């Protein structure tokens, strides 16, 4: 009896070790302001209650040579050796928009976490917090205004 309970317990623990927390998919529209120059690199990150990086949700810009220009995110990226292969894409040019699907861990919504959009353009400015907002149901439904290259962001739950 004890052996069967032990095997069952180990099986349950094994299944739990390989499951990932549930996520919600959001279609994310990023509209940039008109500006001259190269395409903007945009990094979307999940931050905890203290403003510390938890994970990278999206990278718009696929040339690692320029990641160091997004200095705050890059420090986190290097430290955690985060894998971002499935969440990278092209930069966005001035006045253009991009639509990406972003996976957000369900347990982080309405739990004090935030989303930060960092932007940088080659030979121009870096905006560490072009847009940052608390990750809650109301903010995810609202149009969010940027302060740097981002004109606005809209999120739509899928």
C-alpha positions in Angstrom: 0.0 0.0 0.0 2.8 2.4 0.9 4.6 1.6 -2.3 1.6 2.3 -4.4 1.0 5.7 -2.6 4.7 6.6 -3.1 4.5 5.8 -6.9 1.3 7.7 -7.2 2.8 10.7 -5.4 5.9 10.6 -7.6 3.7 10.5 -10.7 1.7 13.5 -9.6 4.8 15.4 -8.7 6.3 14.5 -12.1 3.2 15.8 -13.9 3.3 19.0 -11.9 6.9 19.6 -12.7 6.3 19.6 -16.5 3.1 21.7 -16.6 3.3 25.4 -17.2 1.0 27.9 -15.6 -2.0 28.9 -17.7 -1.6 32.0 -19.9 -4.0 34.4 -21.6 -3.3 35.4 -25.1 -3.6 39.1 -26.0 -3.5 40.6 -29.4 -1.2 43.7 -28.9 -1.3 46.6 -31.3 1.7 48.9 -31.1 1.3 52.2 -33.0 4.4 54.3 -33.3 4.7 58.1 -33.6 6.0 59.6 -36.8 9.8 60.0 -36.6 12.8 59.9 -39.0 15.4 57.1 -38.8 15.7 53.4 -38.4 13.1 51.1 -37.1 12.4 51.1 -33.4 13.3 48.1 -31.2 10.4 47.5 -28.8 10.7 45.1 -25.8 7.7 44.2 -23.8 8.5 42.9 -20.3 6.6 41.6 -17.3 7.6 43.3 -14.0 6.8 42.2 -10.5 5.3 44.3 -7.7 8.7 45.9 -7.0 9.4 46.8 -10.6 11.9 43.9 -11.1 11.9 42.0 -14.4 10.2 38.7 -14.4 10.2 37.7 -18.0 10.3 39.0 -21.6 7.0 38.8 -23.3 7.9 40.2 -26.8 10.9 41.6 -28.7 10.2 43.6 -31.8 13.7 43.7 -33.4 15.6 40.5 -34.3 19.2 41.6 -34.5 21.0 40.8 -31.2 23.7 43.3 -32.1 21.3 46.2 -31.0 19.9 44.6 -27.9 22.5 46.3 -25.7 20.9 49.6 -26.7 17.8 48.7 -24.7 20.0 48.9 -21.6 17.7 48.1 -18.7 16.1 45.1 -20.3 19.5 43.9 -21.7 20.9 43.7 -18.2 18.1 41.4 -17.2 18.3 39.4 -20.4 22.0 38.8 -19.9 21.7 37.9 -16.3 18.9 35.4 -16.7 20.2 34.1 -20.1 16.5 34.1 -21.2 15.5 32.3 -24.4 13.6 34.7 -26.7 13.6 32.8 -30.0 9.9 32.3 -30.3 9.0 35.9 -29.3 11.1 38.0 -31.6 10.2 39.8 -34.8 11.0 42.8 -37.0 11.4 46.4 -35.8 8.7 48.9 -36.4 9.3 52.0 -38.5 8.2 55.5 -37.6 4.4 56.0 -38.1 3.9 52.3 -38.5 2.2 49.7 -36.4 2.7 46.1 -35.5 0.3 43.5 -34.1 1.7 40.7 -32.0 0.1 38.0 -29.8 1.5 38.2 -26.3 1.1 35.4 -23.8 0.6 36.7 -20.3 0.6 34.4 -17.3 -3.0 34.4 -16.0 -2.0 34.5 -12.3 -0.1 37.8 -12.9 -3.2 39.7 -14.0 -4.8 41.8 -11.1 -1.9 40.7 -8.9 0.2 43.8 -8.8 2.4 43.1 -11.8 3.1 45.6 -14.6 3.9 45.5 -18.3 6.7 47.8 -19.6 7.4 48.7 -23.2 11.0 49.9 -23.7 12.0 51.4 -27.0 15.3 52.4 -28.8 16.2 53.6 -32.3 19.7 53.4 -33.7 21.6 56.7 -33.2 18.6 58.2 -31.4 17.0 58.0 -28.0 16.3 55.1 -25.7 13.1 55.2 -23.6 13.4 52.8 -20.6 9.7 53.3 -19.8 8.1 54.5 -23.0 4.9 52.9 -21.7 4.3 51.1 -18.4 1.0 50.2 -16.9 -0.3 47.9 -14.1 -1.4 44.6 -15.4 -5.1 44.6 -14.5 -8.3 43.8 -16.4 -9.2 47.5 -16.7 -5.8 48.6 -18.1 -5.7 45.7 -20.5 -9.0 47.0 -22.1 -7.9 50.6 -22.3 -5.9 52.5 -24.9 -2.5 53.2 -23.3 -0.4 56.3 -24.5 3.3 56.1 -24.9 5.8 58.8 -24.0 8.6 58.1 -26.4 8.4 56.5 -29.8 5.1 54.7 -29.0 1.9 56.7 -29.8 -0.3 54.1 -28.2 -0.9 50.4 -27.4 -4.2 48.5 -27.4 -4.6 45.0 -26.1 -7.4 42.6 -27.0 -7.9 39.3 -25.2 -8.1 36.3 -27.6 
